[in-house]
Amino acid sequence: MKTIASLLFVFVFSSNALAQLSCSAWPQWNNFKTHFITPEGRVIDLGSDYSITTSEGQSY
């Protein structure tokens, strides 16, 4: 019984991974990355005078 459950688990999650790989590109995400994320991974606050990065915790 555990073997069948394990095989089912692997099949479901590997199918999900394959489905995600075949998804089409998302132009809005690519546009956002180009304009707001630096090569280091910082999300820039363009509303600030110094192009700062604010963490989610600091925002609260």
Predicted model as a PDB file, atoms N, CA, C, CB and O in Angstrom, pLDDT in the B-factor column:
MODEL        1                                                                  
ATOM      1  N   MET A   1       0.827  -1.194   0.000  1.00 62.00           N  
ATOM      2  CA  MET A   1       0.000   0.000   0.000  1.00 62.00           C  
ATOM      3  C   MET A   1       0.872   1.259   0.000  1.00 62.00           C  
ATOM      4  CB  MET A   1      -0.941  -0.003   1.213  1.00 62.00           C  
ATOM      5  O   MET A   1       0.578   2.218  -0.713  1.00 62.00           O  
ATOM      6  N   LYS A   2       1.945   1.255   0.799  1.00 64.00           N  
ATOM      7  CA  LYS A   2       2.835   2.413   0.846  1.00 64.00           C  
ATOM      8  C   LYS A   2       3.525   2.622  -0.495  1.00 64.00           C  
ATOM      9  CB  LYS A   2       3.877   2.242   1.955  1.00 64.00           C  
ATOM     10  O   LYS A   2       3.767   3.758  -0.904  1.00 64.00           O  
ATOM     11  N   THR A   3       3.839   1.535  -1.171  1.00 74.00           N  
ATOM     12  CA  THR A   3       4.499   1.637  -2.470  1.00 74.00           C  
ATOM     13  C   THR A   3       3.589   2.309  -3.480  1.00 74.00           C  
ATOM     14  CB  THR A   3       4.916   0.254  -2.975  1.00 74.00           C  
ATOM     15  O   THR A   3       4.037   3.157  -4.251  1.00 74.00           O  
ATOM     16  N   ILE A   4       2.327   1.942  -3.484  1.00 69.00           N  
ATOM     17  CA  ILE A   4       1.370   2.543  -4.422  1.00 69.00           C  
ATOM     18  C   ILE A   4       1.201   4.025  -4.119  1.00 69.00           C  
ATOM     19  CB  ILE A   4       0.003   1.822  -4.351  1.00 69.00           C  
ATOM     20  O   ILE A   4       1.173   4.852  -5.030  1.00 69.00           O  
ATOM     21  N   ALA A   5       1.088   4.355  -2.837  1.00 61.00           N  
ATOM     22  CA  ALA A   5       0.949   5.760  -2.448  1.00 61.00           C  
ATOM     23  C   ALA A   5       2.191   6.548  -2.849  1.00 61.00           C  
ATOM     24  CB  ALA A   5       0.705   5.882  -0.930  1.00 61.00           C  
ATOM     25  O   ALA A   5       2.085   7.679  -3.322  1.00 61.00           O  
ATOM     26  N   SER A   6       3.361   5.956  -2.661  1.00 61.00           N  
ATOM     27  CA  SER A   6       4.611   6.628  -3.031  1.00 61.00           C  
ATOM     28  C   SER A   6       4.693   6.859  -4.528  1.00 61.00           C  
ATOM     29  CB  SER A   6       5.813   5.811  -2.568  1.00 61.00           C  
ATOM     30  O   SER A   6       5.092   7.936  -4.972  1.00 61.00           O  
ATOM     31  N   LEU A   7       4.319   5.859  -5.304  1.00 55.00           N  
ATOM     32  CA  LEU A   7       4.336   5.990  -6.757  1.00 55.00           C  
ATOM     33  C   LEU A   7       3.347   7.050  -7.227  1.00 55.00           C  
ATOM     34  CB  LEU A   7       4.018   4.650  -7.415  1.00 55.00           C  
ATOM     35  O   LEU A   7       3.651   7.836  -8.125  1.00 55.00           O  
ATOM     36  N   LEU A   8       2.174   7.070  -6.624  1.00 55.00           N  
ATOM     37  CA  LEU A   8       1.175   8.073  -6.965  1.00 55.00           C  
ATOM     38  C   LEU A   8       1.698   9.474  -6.644  1.00 55.00           C  
ATOM     39  CB  LEU A   8      -0.142   7.802  -6.210  1.00 55.00           C  
ATOM     40  O   LEU A   8       1.537  10.397  -7.442  1.00 55.00           O  
ATOM     41  N   PHE A   9       2.317   9.628  -5.487  1.00 58.00           N  
ATOM     42  CA  PHE A   9       2.894  10.902  -5.061  1.00 58.00           C  
ATOM     43  C   PHE A   9       3.930  11.379  -6.071  1.00 58.00           C  
ATOM     44  CB  PHE A   9       3.530  10.772  -3.665  1.00 58.00           C  
ATOM     45  O   PHE A   9       3.900  12.538  -6.486  1.00 58.00           O  
ATOM     46  N   VAL A  10       4.839  10.506  -6.468  1.00 58.00           N  
ATOM     47  CA  VAL A  10       5.886  10.860  -7.432  1.00 58.00           C  
ATOM     48  C   VAL A  10       5.268  11.232  -8.775  1.00 58.00           C  
ATOM     49  CB  VAL A  10       6.882   9.694  -7.607  1.00 58.00           C  
ATOM     50  O   VAL A  10       5.686  12.208  -9.398  1.00 58.00           O  
ATOM     51  N   PHE A  11       4.295  10.479  -9.220  1.00 58.00           N  
ATOM     52  CA  PHE A  11       3.655  10.757 -10.506  1.00 58.00           C  
ATOM     53  C   PHE A  11       2.976  12.117 -10.510  1.00 58.00           C  
ATOM     54  CB  PHE A  11       2.639   9.672 -10.838  1.00 58.00           C  
ATOM     55  O   PHE A  11       3.120  12.879 -11.466  1.00 58.00           O  
ATOM     56  N   VAL A  12       2.238  12.428  -9.453  1.00 56.00           N  
ATOM     57  CA  VAL A  12       1.507  13.691  -9.390  1.00 56.00           C  
ATOM     58  C   VAL A  12       2.477  14.867  -9.407  1.00 56.00           C  
ATOM     59  CB  VAL A  12       0.622  13.744  -8.130  1.00 56.00           C  
ATOM     60  O   VAL A  12       2.278  15.825 -10.155  1.00 56.00           O  
ATOM     61  N   PHE A  13       3.522  14.802  -8.591  1.00 60.00           N  
ATOM     62  CA  PHE A  13       4.436  15.931  -8.514  1.00 60.00           C  
ATOM     63  C   PHE A  13       5.359  16.028  -9.725  1.00 60.00           C  
ATOM     64  CB  PHE A  13       5.257  15.833  -7.260  1.00 60.00           C  
ATOM     65  O   PHE A  13       5.743  17.135 -10.105  1.00 60.00           O  
ATOM     66  N   SER A  14       5.723  14.922 -10.333  1.00 59.00           N  
ATOM     67  CA  SER A  14       6.538  15.017 -11.545  1.00 59.00           C  
ATOM     68  C   SER A  14       5.692  15.519 -12.705  1.00 59.00           C  
ATOM     69  CB  SER A  14       7.169  13.650 -11.891  1.00 59.00           C  
ATOM     70  O   SER A  14       6.206  16.222 -13.575  1.00 59.00           O  
ATOM     71  N   SER A  15       4.413  15.180 -12.740  1.00 52.00           N  
ATOM     72  CA  SER A  15       3.518  15.705 -13.772  1.00 52.00           C  
ATOM     73  C   SER A  15       3.359  17.206 -13.615  1.00 52.00           C  
ATOM     74  CB  SER A  15       2.146  15.013 -13.708  1.00 52.00           C  
ATOM     75  O   SER A  15       3.328  17.938 -14.604  1.00 52.00           O  
ATOM     76  N   ASN A  16       3.258  17.669 -12.373  1.00 54.00           N  
ATOM     77  CA  ASN A  16       3.157  19.099 -12.102  1.00 54.00           C  
ATOM     78  C   ASN A  16       4.409  19.821 -12.585  1.00 54.00           C  
ATOM     79  CB  ASN A  16       2.940  19.352 -10.601  1.00 54.00           C  
ATOM     80  O   ASN A  16       4.315  20.888 -13.191  1.00 54.00           O  
ATOM     81  N   ALA A  17       5.559  19.256 -12.325  1.00 56.00           N  
ATOM     82  CA  ALA A  17       6.821  19.876 -12.739  1.00 56.00           C  
ATOM     83  C   ALA A  17       6.892  19.953 -14.256  1.00 56.00           C  
ATOM     84  CB  ALA A  17       8.030  19.087 -12.186  1.00 56.00           C  
ATOM     85  O   ALA A  17       7.316  20.970 -14.804  1.00 56.00           O  
ATOM     86  N   LEU A  18       6.487  18.903 -14.931  1.00 54.00           N  
ATOM     87  CA  LEU A  18       6.502  18.906 -16.395  1.00 54.00           C  
ATOM     88  C   LEU A  18       5.528  19.933 -16.955  1.00 54.00           C  
ATOM     89  CB  LEU A  18       6.162  17.518 -16.935  1.00 54.00           C  
ATOM     90  O   LEU A  18       5.825  20.597 -17.948  1.00 54.00           O  
ATOM     91  N   ALA A  19       4.375  20.065 -16.325  1.00 57.00           N  
ATOM     92  CA  ALA A  19       3.385  21.045 -16.782  1.00 57.00           C  
ATOM     93  C   ALA A  19       3.923  22.456 -16.642  1.00 57.00           C  
ATOM     94  CB  ALA A  19       2.075  20.902 -15.995  1.00 57.00           C  
ATOM     95  O   ALA A  19       3.692  23.298 -17.510  1.00 57.00           O  
ATOM     96  N   GLN A  20       4.638  22.723 -15.559  1.00 58.00           N  
ATOM     97  CA  GLN A  20       5.194  24.058 -15.352  1.00 58.00           C  
ATOM     98  C   GLN A  20       6.291  24.366 -16.371  1.00 58.00           C  
ATOM     99  CB  GLN A  20       5.748  24.188 -13.929  1.00 58.00           C  
ATOM    100  O   GLN A  20       6.437  25.514 -16.790  1.00 58.00           O  
ATOM    101  N   LEU A  21       7.046  23.373 -16.767  1.00 59.00           N  
ATOM    102  CA  LEU A  21       8.100  23.593 -17.739  1.00 59.00           C  
ATOM    103  C   LEU A  21       7.539  23.948 -19.114  1.00 59.00           C  
ATOM    104  CB  LEU A  21       8.977  22.364 -17.839  1.00 59.00           C  
ATOM    105  O   LEU A  21       8.185  24.648 -19.893  1.00 59.00           O  
ATOM    106  N   SER A  22       6.348  23.466 -19.403  1.00 62.00           N  
ATOM    107  CA  SER A  22       5.786  23.695 -20.728  1.00 62.00           C  
ATOM    108  C   SER A  22       4.911  24.945 -20.797  1.00 62.00           C  
ATOM    109  CB  SER A  22       4.983  22.495 -21.151  1.00 62.00           C  
ATOM    110  O   SER A  22       4.327  25.219 -21.846  1.00 62.00           O  
ATOM    111  N   CYS A  23       4.803  25.708 -19.712  1.00 69.00           N  
ATOM    112  CA  CYS A  23       3.991  26.927 -19.718  1.00 69.00           C  
ATOM    113  C   CYS A  23       4.624  27.986 -20.606  1.00 69.00           C  
ATOM    114  CB  CYS A  23       3.815  27.469 -18.291  1.00 69.00           C  
ATOM    115  O   CYS A  23       5.845  28.039 -20.754  1.00 69.00           O  
ATOM    116  N   SER A  24       3.800  28.811 -21.184  1.00 74.00           N  
ATOM    117  CA  SER A  24       4.316  29.871 -22.042  1.00 74.00           C  
ATOM    118  C   SER A  24       4.891  31.006 -21.195  1.00 74.00           C  
ATOM    119  CB  SER A  24       3.208  30.402 -22.973  1.00 74.00           C  
ATOM    120  O   SER A  24       4.645  31.092 -19.992  1.00 74.00           O  
ATOM    121  N   ALA A  25       5.659  31.869 -21.848  1.00 79.00           N  
ATOM    122  CA  ALA A  25       6.289  33.001 -21.169  1.00 79.00           C  
ATOM    123  C   ALA A  25       5.221  33.981 -20.688  1.00 79.00           C  
ATOM    124  CB  ALA A  25       7.294  33.713 -22.107  1.00 79.00           C  
ATOM    125  O   ALA A  25       4.126  34.055 -21.245  1.00 79.00           O  
ATOM    126  N   TRP A  26       5.559  34.718 -19.659  1.00 88.00           N  
ATOM    127  CA  TRP A  26       4.653  35.710 -19.091  1.00 88.00           C  
ATOM    128  C   TRP A  26       5.259  37.085 -19.332  1.00 88.00           C  
ATOM    129  CB  TRP A  26       4.405  35.458 -17.562  1.00 88.00           C  
ATOM    130  O   TRP A  26       6.138  37.492 -18.573  1.00 88.00           O  
ATOM    131  N   PRO A  27       4.828  37.820 -20.356  1.00 91.00           N  
ATOM    132  CA  PRO A  27       5.452  39.085 -20.734  1.00 91.00           C  
ATOM    133  C   PRO A  27       5.459  40.128 -19.614  1.00 91.00           C  
ATOM    134  CB  PRO A  27       4.746  39.649 -21.928  1.00 91.00           C  
ATOM    135  O   PRO A  27       6.420  40.886 -19.486  1.00 91.00           O  
ATOM    136  N   GLN A  28       4.402  40.174 -18.805  1.00 93.00           N  
ATOM    137  CA  GLN A  28       4.347  41.159 -17.726  1.00 93.00           C  
ATOM    138  C   GLN A  28       5.461  40.916 -16.705  1.00 93.00           C  
ATOM    139  CB  GLN A  28       2.975  41.118 -17.033  1.00 93.00           C  
ATOM    140  O   GLN A  28       6.070  41.865 -16.211  1.00 93.00           O  
ATOM    141  N   TRP A  29       5.727  39.643 -16.388  1.00 90.00           N  
ATOM    142  CA  TRP A  29       6.792  39.322 -15.444  1.00 90.00           C  
ATOM    143  C   TRP A  29       8.148  39.714 -16.026  1.00 90.00           C  
ATOM    144  CB  TRP A  29       6.771  37.819 -15.090  1.00 90.00           C  
ATOM    145  O   TRP A  29       8.978  40.286 -15.320  1.00 90.00           O  
ATOM    146  N   ASN A  30       8.379  39.420 -17.284  1.00 91.00           N  
ATOM    147  CA  ASN A  30       9.643  39.789 -17.918  1.00 91.00           C  
ATOM    148  C   ASN A  30       9.827  41.305 -17.934  1.00 91.00           C  
ATOM    149  CB  ASN A  30       9.704  39.236 -19.348  1.00 91.00           C  
ATOM    150  O   ASN A  30      10.938  41.795 -17.731  1.00 91.00           O  
ATOM    151  N   ASN A  31       8.765  42.038 -18.169  1.00 92.00           N  
ATOM    152  CA  ASN A  31       8.819  43.495 -18.156  1.00 92.00           C  
ATOM    153  C   ASN A  31       9.159  44.006 -16.753  1.00 92.00           C  
ATOM    154  CB  ASN A  31       7.479  44.087 -18.635  1.00 92.00           C  
ATOM    155  O   ASN A  31       9.990  44.901 -16.599  1.00 92.00           O  
ATOM    156  N   PHE A  32       8.520  43.439 -15.744  1.00 89.00           N  
ATOM    157  CA  PHE A  32       8.788  43.838 -14.356  1.00 89.00           C  
ATOM    158  C   PHE A  32      10.247  43.569 -13.997  1.00 89.00           C  
ATOM    159  CB  PHE A  32       7.850  43.087 -13.380  1.00 89.00           C  
ATOM    160  O   PHE A  32      10.919  44.433 -13.436  1.00 89.00           O  
ATOM    161  N   LYS A  33      10.735  42.373 -14.321  1.00 90.00           N  
ATOM    162  CA  LYS A  33      12.129  42.027 -14.011  1.00 90.00           C  
ATOM    163  C   LYS A  33      13.099  42.996 -14.667  1.00 90.00           C  
ATOM    164  CB  LYS A  33      12.438  40.600 -14.463  1.00 90.00           C  
ATOM    165  O   LYS A  33      14.082  43.409 -14.052  1.00 90.00           O  
ATOM    166  N   THR A  34      12.825  43.356 -15.911  1.00 90.00           N  
ATOM    167  CA  THR A  34      13.714  44.244 -16.656  1.00 90.00           C  
ATOM    168  C   THR A  34      13.791  45.627 -16.018  1.00 90.00           C  
ATOM    169  CB  THR A  34      13.247  44.366 -18.102  1.00 90.00           C  
ATOM    170  O   THR A  34      14.868  46.219 -15.953  1.00 90.00           O  
ATOM    171  N   HIS A  35      12.662  46.144 -15.546  1.00 87.00           N  
ATOM    172  CA  HIS A  35      12.615  47.525 -15.072  1.00 87.00           C  
ATOM    173  C   HIS A  35      12.817  47.698 -13.570  1.00 87.00           C  
ATOM    174  CB  HIS A  35      11.318  48.118 -15.447  1.00 87.00           C  
ATOM    175  O   HIS A  35      13.228  48.772 -13.132  1.00 87.00           O  
ATOM    176  N   PHE A  36      12.541  46.677 -12.776  1.00 87.00           N  
ATOM    177  CA  PHE A  36      12.525  46.884 -11.326  1.00 87.00           C  
ATOM    178  C   PHE A  36      13.482  46.007 -10.528  1.00 87.00           C  
ATOM    179  CB  PHE A  36      11.161  46.661 -10.827  1.00 87.00           C  
ATOM    180  O   PHE A  36      13.672  46.262  -9.339  1.00 87.00           O  
ATOM    181  N   ILE A  37      14.089  44.989 -11.124  1.00 88.00           N  
ATOM    182  CA  ILE A  37      14.972  44.098 -10.377  1.00 88.00           C  
ATOM    183  C   ILE A  37      16.389  44.243 -10.900  1.00 88.00           C  
ATOM    184  CB  ILE A  37      14.498  42.628 -10.479  1.00 88.00           C  
ATOM    185  O   ILE A  37      16.641  44.121 -12.099  1.00 88.00           O  
ATOM    186  N   THR A  38      17.323  44.509  -9.971  1.00 87.00           N  
ATOM    187  CA  THR A  38      18.727  44.664 -10.360  1.00 87.00           C  
ATOM    188  C   THR A  38      19.347  43.293 -10.591  1.00 87.00           C  
ATOM    189  CB  THR A  38      19.522  45.444  -9.278  1.00 87.00           C  
ATOM    190  O   THR A  38      18.772  42.286 -10.177  1.00 87.00           O  
ATOM    191  N   PRO A  39      20.501  43.229 -11.238  1.00 89.00           N  
ATOM    192  CA  PRO A  39      21.178  41.940 -11.425  1.00 89.00           C  
ATOM    193  C   PRO A  39      21.503  41.234 -10.103  1.00 89.00           C  
ATOM    194  CB  PRO A  39      22.456  42.145 -12.212  1.00 89.00           C  
ATOM    195  O   PRO A  39      21.647  40.012 -10.073  1.00 89.00           O  
ATOM    196  N   GLU A  40      21.619  42.000  -9.008  1.00 87.00           N  
ATOM    197  CA  GLU A  40      21.890  41.403  -7.692  1.00 87.00           C  
ATOM    198  C   GLU A  40      20.620  40.851  -7.043  1.00 87.00           C  
ATOM    199  CB  GLU A  40      22.533  42.439  -6.766  1.00 87.00           C  
ATOM    200  O   GLU A  40      20.699  40.166  -6.023  1.00 87.00           O  
ATOM    201  N   GLY A  41      19.453  41.138  -7.621  1.00 86.00           N  
ATOM    202  CA  GLY A  41      18.200  40.621  -7.085  1.00 86.00           C  
ATOM    203  C   GLY A  41      17.418  41.614  -6.250  1.00 86.00           C  
ATOM    204  O   GLY A  41      16.389  41.255  -5.677  1.00 86.00           O  
ATOM    205  N   ARG A  42      17.879  42.858  -6.164  1.00 85.00           N  
ATOM    206  CA  ARG A  42      17.159  43.873  -5.396  1.00 85.00           C  
ATOM    207  C   ARG A  42      15.966  44.387  -6.199  1.00 85.00           C  
ATOM    208  CB  ARG A  42      18.099  45.042  -5.017  1.00 85.00           C  
ATOM    209  O   ARG A  42      16.075  44.616  -7.404  1.00 85.00           O  
ATOM    210  N   VAL A  43      14.819  44.568  -5.521  1.00 86.00           N  
ATOM    211  CA  VAL A  43      13.660  45.196  -6.151  1.00 86.00           C  
ATOM    212  C   VAL A  43      13.723  46.673  -5.788  1.00 86.00           C  
ATOM    213  CB  VAL A  43      12.293  44.532  -5.685  1.00 86.00           C  
ATOM    214  O   VAL A  43      13.658  47.030  -4.611  1.00 86.00           O  
ATOM    215  N   ILE A  44      13.847  47.515  -6.778  1.00 85.00           N  
ATOM    216  CA  ILE A  44      14.085  48.943  -6.586  1.00 85.00           C  
ATOM    217  C   ILE A  44      12.775  49.699  -6.389  1.00 85.00           C  
ATOM    218  CB  ILE A  44      14.849  49.519  -7.778  1.00 85.00           C  
ATOM    219  O   ILE A  44      11.796  49.474  -7.100  1.00 85.00           O  
ATOM    220  N   ASP A  45      12.779  50.607  -5.402  1.00 84.00           N  
ATOM    221  CA  ASP A  45      11.656  51.517  -5.165  1.00 84.00           C  
ATOM    222  C   ASP A  45      11.901  52.763  -6.003  1.00 84.00           C  
ATOM    223  CB  ASP A  45      11.503  51.874  -3.633  1.00 84.00           C  
ATOM    224  O   ASP A  45      12.649  53.652  -5.595  1.00 84.00           O  
ATOM    225  N   LEU A  46      11.279  52.829  -7.163  1.00 81.00           N  
ATOM    226  CA  LEU A  46      11.509  53.947  -8.076  1.00 81.00           C  
ATOM    227  C   LEU A  46      10.878  55.244  -7.576  1.00 81.00           C  
ATOM    228  CB  LEU A  46      10.965  53.613  -9.449  1.00 81.00           C  
ATOM    229  O   LEU A  46      11.145  56.312  -8.127  1.00 81.00           O  
ATOM    230  N   GLY A  47      10.045  55.164  -6.539  1.00 83.00           N  
ATOM    231  CA  GLY A  47       9.442  56.360  -5.965  1.00 83.00           C  
ATOM    232  C   GLY A  47      10.371  57.091  -5.017  1.00 83.00           C  
ATOM    233  O   GLY A  47      10.064  58.204  -4.590  1.00 83.00           O  
ATOM    234  N   SER A  48      11.499  56.488  -4.679  1.00 83.00           N  
ATOM    235  CA  SER A  48      12.440  57.126  -3.761  1.00 83.00           C  
ATOM    236  C   SER A  48      13.487  57.919  -4.542  1.00 83.00           C  
ATOM    237  CB  SER A  48      13.123  56.071  -2.864  1.00 83.00           C  
ATOM    238  O   SER A  48      13.767  57.638  -5.707  1.00 83.00           O  
ATOM    239  N   ASP A  49      14.049  58.905  -3.876  1.00 86.00           N  
ATOM    240  CA  ASP A  49      15.066  59.738  -4.533  1.00 86.00           C  
ATOM    241  C   ASP A  49      16.359  58.977  -4.795  1.00 86.00           C  
ATOM    242  CB  ASP A  49      15.363  60.963  -3.686  1.00 86.00           C  
ATOM    243  O   ASP A  49      17.103  59.321  -5.714  1.00 86.00           O  
ATOM    244  N   TYR A  50      16.638  57.939  -3.991  1.00 86.00           N  
ATOM    245  CA  TYR A  50      17.924  57.248  -4.078  1.00 86.00           C  
ATOM    246  C   TYR A  50      17.819  55.813  -4.591  1.00 86.00           C  
ATOM    247  CB  TYR A  50      18.578  57.241  -2.732  1.00 86.00           C  
ATOM    248  O   TYR A  50      18.772  55.045  -4.457  1.00 86.00           O  
ATOM    249  N   SER A  51      16.688  55.438  -5.171  1.00 80.00           N  
ATOM    250  CA  SER A  51      16.467  54.077  -5.676  1.00 80.00           C  
ATOM    251  C   SER A  51      16.763  53.028  -4.604  1.00 80.00           C  
ATOM    252  CB  SER A  51      17.340  53.821  -6.911  1.00 80.00           C  
ATOM    253  O   SER A  51      17.553  52.109  -4.817  1.00 80.00           O  
ATOM    254  N   ILE A  52      16.111  53.185  -3.447  1.00 85.00           N  
ATOM    255  CA  ILE A  52      16.354  52.280  -2.330  1.00 85.00           C  
ATOM    256  C   ILE A  52      15.600  50.972  -2.500  1.00 85.00           C  
ATOM    257  CB  ILE A  52      15.958  52.940  -1.020  1.00 85.00           C  
ATOM    258  O   ILE A  52      14.699  50.857  -3.331  1.00 85.00           O  
ATOM    259  N   THR A  53      15.980  49.999  -1.705  1.00 85.00           N  
ATOM    260  CA  THR A  53      15.271  48.733  -1.602  1.00 85.00           C  
ATOM    261  C   THR A  53      14.709  48.643  -0.198  1.00 85.00           C  
ATOM    262  CB  THR A  53      16.202  47.515  -1.925  1.00 85.00           C  
ATOM    263  O   THR A  53      15.437  48.848   0.773  1.00 85.00           O  
ATOM    264  N   THR A  54      13.426  48.341  -0.076  1.00 75.00           N  
ATOM    265  CA  THR A  54      12.782  48.228   1.238  1.00 75.00           C  
ATOM    266  C   THR A  54      12.301  46.802   1.398  1.00 75.00           C  
ATOM    267  CB  THR A  54      11.596  49.243   1.395  1.00 75.00           C  
ATOM    268  O   THR A  54      11.668  46.250   0.497  1.00 75.00           O  
ATOM    269  N   SER A  55      12.602  46.195   2.553  1.00 75.00           N  
ATOM    270  CA  SER A  55      12.130  44.834   2.791  1.00 75.00           C  
ATOM    271  C   SER A  55      10.652  44.866   3.143  1.00 75.00           C  
ATOM    272  CB  SER A  55      12.944  44.152   3.917  1.00 75.00           C  
ATOM    273  O   SER A  55      10.110  45.916   3.485  1.00 75.00           O  
ATOM    274  N   GLU A  56      10.010  43.724   3.059  1.00 73.00           N  
ATOM    275  CA  GLU A  56       8.599  43.643   3.411  1.00 73.00           C  
ATOM    276  C   GLU A  56       8.408  43.996   4.877  1.00 73.00           C  
ATOM    277  CB  GLU A  56       8.041  42.239   3.118  1.00 73.00           C  
ATOM    278  O   GLU A  56       7.437  44.667   5.227  1.00 73.00           O  
ATOM    279  N   GLY A  57       9.317  43.557   5.739  1.00 75.00           N  
ATOM    280  CA  GLY A  57       9.219  43.859   7.164  1.00 75.00           C  
ATOM    281  C   GLY A  57       9.313  45.350   7.434  1.00 75.00           C  
ATOM    282  O   GLY A  57       8.597  45.866   8.292  1.00 75.00           O  
ATOM    283  N   GLN A  58      10.172  46.046   6.725  1.00 69.00           N  
ATOM    284  CA  GLN A  58      10.316  47.487   6.898  1.00 69.00           C  
ATOM    285  C   GLN A  58       9.056  48.216   6.418  1.00 69.00           C  
ATOM    286  CB  GLN A  58      11.557  47.999   6.136  1.00 69.00           C  
ATOM    287  O   GLN A  58       8.722  49.283   6.934  1.00 69.00           O  
ATOM    288  N   SER A  59       8.373  47.655   5.455  1.00 65.00           N  
ATOM    289  CA  SER A  59       7.184  48.296   4.909  1.00 65.00           C  
ATOM    290  C   SER A  59       6.066  48.379   5.939  1.00 65.00           C  
ATOM    291  CB  SER A  59       6.702  47.547   3.681  1.00 65.00           C  
ATOM    292  O   SER A  59       5.269  49.317   5.922  1.00 65.00           O  
ATOM    293  N   TYR A  60       6.009  47.395   6.837  1.00 67.00           N  
ATOM    294  CA  TYR A  60       4.966  47.395   7.855  1.00 67.00           C  
ATOM    295  C   TYR A  60       5.326  48.351   8.939  1.00 67.00           C  
ATOM    296  CB  TYR A  60       4.747  46.006   8.428  1.00 67.00           C  
ATOM    297  O   TYR A  60       4.574  48.503   9.902  1.00 67.00           O  
TER     298      TYR A  60                                                      
ENDMDL                                                                          
END                                                                             
